[in-house]
Amino acid sequence: MDSLGLTEFAPSPKSVNIKSFKDSFASTGRLDAEHYQPKYEALYQALAKTNKIFKLGDRLSFNQRGSQPDYAEEGLPVVNSKHVQRGQVNMSDTRFASLPDKTNAVVIQQGDVLMNGTGVGTIGRAAPYLYSEKALPDNHVTVLRTDAMSPICLALYLNSIAGQYQVDQHFKGSSGQIELYPADIANFWCTEIDKATQQKIDKLAQQSFTLKAQSERLLEAAKRAVEIAIEQDEAAGMAYLVRETDVVIEESSS
C-alpha cells in the first residue's frame, strides 16, 4: 500500500455524486449511478496525488478472453475461474482441450496475468501464470500481457483495494449475472511502481509460493505416514515422514 500511496486512504462516506451529462454518459457510456460513487473518484485522486498513473489498456500488449473449450482426453490444460485464485493459479483438477482450429486462438503463456470476468464472488480475482506449460483459458477468464509491470506485481495490484474498487466500478449486470469485459479492464487506472520495488515484491511472493508448496508436500507426507502407521506400524510411519521431511529441507536449501 505504501508503493501505491494508499496507506492512509479512506473511501468517501458519501453515496451521491452529481455529474453533468458531459462528465458521465457522454464520456463513459454508463448511466448507472453506482459507477459514479464518490469513493471511486476518491481512489483516483489518491492514486494521482502521489503516483504517476496510466490506463492499463495503454500498456497491455494482449487483453482478451478465452472461448468455450473443446474438451478432450489430451491436449493443453484448461484454466477456468475456479483455478484463478487471488494471487495464484491452482492447476490441480484441470481438464484438457485441443487447441482451437483458428489463427487467433487465445493461449496462456508463462508470465501472463489471468483475471476472472464473471460471477459473484469470483469476478475480479487475478493471478500470475508462472507455469512453463502453455494453457487455454475458458470463456470466463481474461488473459493480460504486459511489460509495464511484472505479472506478480500486476496481479497484486489488481487484487488490492485499488484494483477491486475498479472491478466494482466497471463490472456490468446484476442479480448474479455480472461481467467484467476486457474493455472494462483496459480502463483501469494503474500506478507506476519502480523496478527495484517490483523486484522486492516478486522475491517475497516467490518465497511465499515456495513455502506454501513445501507445507502442502509436508501435509501430504503426514497423511501418508498415518496410513503407513496403520498398515504397518508407527515406527515405519515415522521413518517415512522423516525421509520426506529431509527431502523437502534439502530441496529448499539447494
C-alpha positions, -999 to +999 in steps of 0.1 A: +000+000+000+030+023+006+040+018-031+005+029-042+003+059-019-028+044-003-016+038+033-039+065+047-066+062+020-101+064+034-130+060+010-156+088+008-187+080+030-209+099+006-232+078-016-243+105-040-222+122-067-236+148-091-223+146-126-231+165-158-240+146-190-206+155-204-188+141-174-209+110-172-227+092-201-210+112-228-176+101-217-182+067-202-213+053-218-226+045-183-259+056-168-259+035-136-254+056-105-232+030-089-204+037-115-201+073-102-199+067-065-176+092-047-154+065-034-142+057-069-133+093-076-115+095-042-095+065-051-084+081-084-075+113-067-054+094-041-035+075-068-030+105-089-018+126-060+013+106-051+020+084-082+024+086-119-007+068-132-017+053-165-046+035-181-039-002-180-050-007-216-022+017-228+004-008-215-012-041-225+001-059-255-027-085-251-061-083-234-086-109-244-109-135-231-108-172-239-135-192-256-156-222-248-131-251-248-135-282-269-127-307-241-107-338-250-087-366-233-054-349-240-041-315-252-035-283-232-048-278-197-079-255-195-079-228-169-113-217-156-125-193-129-121-218-101-084-222-109-077-184-107-074-177-071-062-144-056-025-143-064-021-179-076-033-202-103-042-236-089-037-262-117-049-292-098-080-309-112-077-294-147-093-308-178-078-308-212-088-294-246-074-294-281-060-261-295-088-243-313-085-245-351-081-208-357-052-184-360-063-160-333-068-186-306-061-173-270-032-193-255-019-186-219+018-182-217+042-181-188+042-145-174+006-137-183-019-124-157-053-141-156-084-123-144-119-137-138-145-119-157-178-133-144-196-144-113-204-131-078-175-140-055-151-148-083-152-117-106-120-097-105-098-123-089-063-121-105-032-143-105+001-145-124+005-176-145+040-188-136+040-223-152+061-231-182+034-252-198+010-233-221-027-235-213-061-225-226-084-200-209-122-207-209-147-180-218-148-166-182-111-159-179-093-128-194-056-130-203-035-099-198+000-095-211+023-065-205+060-055-200+050-025-179+048-044-146+059-079-135+030-104-136+032-109-098+030-071-091+002-066-116-018-094-100-012-080-066-023-046-077-055-059-093-063-078-061-056-048-039-082-022-029-071-001-059-079-029-083-110-043-065-126-008-063-122-006-101-137-041-105-168-029-086-169+003-106-166-012-140-185-045-140-218-047-157-250-066-149-269-075-118-287-104-100-257-127-102-252-122-140-223-098-138-195-094-163-161-076-164-151-074-200-115-068-214-126-033-225-135-026-189-102-038-176-084-016-201-100+014-184-084+006-150-060+032-136-027+017-126+002+033-108+039+032-118+060+010-094+097+013-098+117-017-108+135-021-075+102-022-056+088-047-081+119-070-077+114-069-039+077-077-042+085-105-067+111-120-044+088-120-013+059-135-034+081-163-048+092-171-012+056-174-001+048-196-031+077-219-022+067-221+015+031-229+006+042-257-018+065-271+009+037-270+035+014-288+011+040-315+005+046-320+042+009-322+048+006-350+022+036-367+037+020-366+071-012-381+058+007-409+041+027-415+073-005-421+092-016-446+065+017-464+068+015-465+106-020-481+103-009-506+075+025-515+091+034-499+124+042-465+140+079-468+135+075-473+097+052-443+095+077-420+114+106-432+093+087-423+061+078-389+075+114-382+085+126-392+050+101-370+032+108-340+055+146-344+049+139-343+011+119-311+014+145-294+036+173-305+012+155-291-018+147-258-001+184-253+007+197-262-027 
